Amino acid sequence: MTWQLEAEHADAHDLLEELEPLALSLFGAHVQALFASREEAERARRHVETHLGFTPCLRELPARDWVAENIRSFPPFIVGPFSIVHGDHPAMTGTILIRMKAGAGFGTGEHPSTAGCLQALAALDTPPGTVLDMGCGSAILSIAALRLWDCDIIAVDNDPLALAFAQGQIEANEITGRIHLVCAHAFSAFSSQPFDLVIANVLARPLIDMAGAVNATTVILSGFLEHQSAPVLDAYRQAGYAPRATTIINDWATLTLARDPAGHAHGATVADANSAGTSVRRGATPG
């Protein structure tokens, strides 16, 4: 039998990702996760209770191929110029196709931080020649960058399962050999190498910790809430980056920053990010 956990809180999505459910989906603030056993589902429910303070709904489902049905029922959706298509759904006319597997716990485009990064990528004025995707998960951002530009991409994650899933996504998008996957536990391995663009959709603390080592012309940062933007931005202004754009989707922030050769980044604030570049606010998660 299969067990379904439901929660009306978008933050539950990230918590449940850690437990590797059979399927995981996010529609607005509604989260659904499927587990192969009651023990796994109960553990997931306790995990959410401990961290978010409420009890998700848990129910047993009839014996069916719920993973396949989850994929079939996951409708294509658009984020910026990108069409995110799951399963065998056809491509959407007039968009840039990214084909992803629904139900995996490594980021398939629904989370506001991923959507913010996709929008930030599409908004860049100068095509990068070299890209580092730090904490790549499913490699959706690497795939998006390669769809936009002919560039060299290194995609890094510290989870071998994430990289295996990313390889499957790369193959599904028929771009095998175009993205170099690396398993690494720290950004320091790449700190001496300059990149035109570094994308990091992780968490606030790791972003702050690696700020002094980032060597890039442009940086796109996400994976944190709007109220966490100030310390993240402060760390990068101290490293010589100036804010260029801010996107907020359902309280999740995405910052685009650029290397400031004159050092004008010092003294910048989150408010400066809105005045120095573009500020975009979105009230709903794509999809």
N, C-alpha and C positions, 0 to 999 in steps of 0.2 A: 504493500500500500504506500501511497504518497501523502505527505502532510504539508498543508499550506499555512503559512504564517502571513498575516496581513497587518499593516500598520499605517495610520494616517499621519505620517511624519517623515519628511524627506530624509532627515538625518539617519533614520533607521537603515536606509539603503547602504551607506558606507559601513555601518556596524555589521550588517549581514554579509557584506562582501567578504569580510575576514573569515567567515565560516564556510565558504565555498558551497553554497546551496546548488541543487540541481538546476534551478532556474531562478533568476532575479530580475524584476522589472520595476520601473518607476514611472508613474503617470502623474504629473503634478506633484502632489504630496503623498499620493497613495503608493505604498510599497507592497509587493507580493514576492514571497520566496517559497520555493518548493524544496522539501527535504525527503530523503529516502526512508527515514525511520522516525518514529515518535521521539526517540532519545535525542536525535540530532535537532529536531524541531523544538523540543523542550529546552535544550541547551541554548538555542538561538533566542527563544523567548526570554529566558533568564538574562541573557546577554543584553537584550534591548531594555529589559526592566532595570537592570543595574545602571546602565549608562543614560537612559532617557527618562526613567521614572514613570513609565506607564506599561501596561500589559497588552501586548499585541494579541489579536484574535488567532486562534489555532484550531484547525479542523482537519479531519481525515478525508481524503479524496478517494473516489473509486479507482480501481485499477485501470488506468489508461496511460497512454504515452503523453504525459503532461508536458515534458520538455518540448516535444515536437509541436504540440498544440500551442504552447507559449510562443514558439517561433512563428508559427503560421498566423497567430492572432496579433502579432506585434506589427502595427501598421508603419509604413515608411513615414518619415517626417523630415522636415527641412530645417536646417540651421544655417543661416546666412546663405551662401551659394551652394551649400552641400545638401545632397539628398542621402539620408542615412537609411539604408535598406537592409532588412533582416530576412534571413531565410531565402526563399525563392521569389520574393516579391520582385516585380519588374522595376527597372530604373524609372525615375520620374523625369519627364521631359524638361529640358532647359536647365538642368542642375548638374552639379559635379557629383558623380556617384561614388559613394563609399559603402561597400557591402560588409556588414558586420553580422556576427552571430548573436542572437538574443539569448539571454539567460546565463551569460557568463559573468563572473565577478570581477572583471578587469576593466570596466568602462566601455560602454557601447554608445555613448553620445547623449544619453538622456539626462545625466546629471548636470546641474547648472554650471559647475566649474568647467566641465568638458565643453559645453555649449559656448561658454564665454571664451575659451581658448580658440575654438573653431571660428568664432566671429572675429577675434583679434587677429588670427592668421590671415583671414580674407581681407582685413582692413590695412595690412602692411603696404606701404608705398614702394619699397625697394625689394625686389626678389632676392632672397638669400642664396648664396652658393653652398654654404655649409650649415647644417642644422644639427643640434643636439637635443634630443627629446629625453629629458631626465625623469625617470619614474614613468616609463612609457605605458605600462599596463597592457592594454589591447593593441597598442601602437596606432590608435585611431588618429592621433594628432600627426604622427609621422606620415601616415597614409594621406591625410589631408594636405600636408605640406608638399608631398610628392605629386599629388594631383594638381596643385597650383603651380609648382615650379619644377624645373629640371635641376635638382640639387642633390648633394651628397648628405645622407642622413645617418647618424648614429643614434640608435634607440636603446636606452639603458633601463634596466630594472633589477632589483635585488631578489626577485622571486622567479625561480626557474619555471614554475607553472605559468606565470604571466607571460614569460618569453615564449614558451611553447604555444600558448594560445595566440600570442602576437604573430608567430610564424604562420599559424593557420589562417589568420586574417590576411596576412600579406599574400599568401597563396590564393586565397579566395578572391582577392582583388587583382590577381595576375600581375604582380609586381615583384616576383621572387628575384632576389639578388640586388634590389635597388635600395633596401634598407638594411643596415648592418646592426644586428642585435647583439648586445653585450650584457652579461650578468655581472653586476658590480654592486657593492654595498655602500660606496661613498663617492661623492662628486670629485673628491681630491684627485682621483685617477685621471681626470680630464682637465684639471685646473690650468695646466701649462699649455693647453691647446686652444687657440683662438677659434671662435665660431662667429659666423654672421648672425646666427639666431640661436638662442637657447630657450627651450620651452620647458617649464617645470610645473606640472599640475600635481602637486603633492600636498603637504601640510605646511602651516605657517612656520613651525619651529625648524624643520629641515631647510626651508627656504632661507630663513634668517641665518642659519648656521653656515650655509654655503655661499652667502652673498659676497664675501671677500675673495672667494676663489673663482667666481664666474668671470670669464673673459670672453665677452661677446659684444657685438655692435648693437644688437637689439635683444631684449629679454621679455618673454611673456610668462607671467606668474599667476597661478591660481591654485585652488584647493583650500581656500580659507574664507571665512565670513567677512562681511564688510567691516565689522567692528575690529577685526584683526589686521586690517590694512595698514594702520599707522606704524606698528613696529616693523612690518615687512618692508614698507616703503622707506622707513628711516634707515634700515640696514643697507638697502641698495643705494640710497642717496649717499651714504657714507662711503660706499664702494665706487662712487663716481657715475651713477646713473640718474637720469632725469626722467620724470614721468611724462608720458606722451598720450595715454588714453586709459580710461577706466570703464569697465563694463560691470554692472551689477544685475544679476539674475536671481530672483528669489533669495536675496540677502547674501548670495555668494559673489565674491569679487574676483575680477580678472584685471591685472595691471599690465600695461605695455610700457616698457621703459627703454631708453636709448642711452648709450654711452655718451657722456658729455665731456668732450676733450678739454673744454675751458673750465670744468669743475663747477659749473653752474648748478649742478644737482644738489650741492650741499645746502641745507636749510630748507629743502622742499618739504611739503606736507601733503597729506591726502587731499586737502582742499586744492593744493597747487596742481595735483594730477588732473583735476577737473578743469582748471583754468588754463593749464599749459597745453593740454591736448584735447581729446574728445572724451566726454562723459556720456555713457549710454546706460540707461536703467531699463531693465525688463522685469515685468511682474509675474511672468509665468514661465515654467520650464518648457522648452521645445518638446514637441511630441504630444 
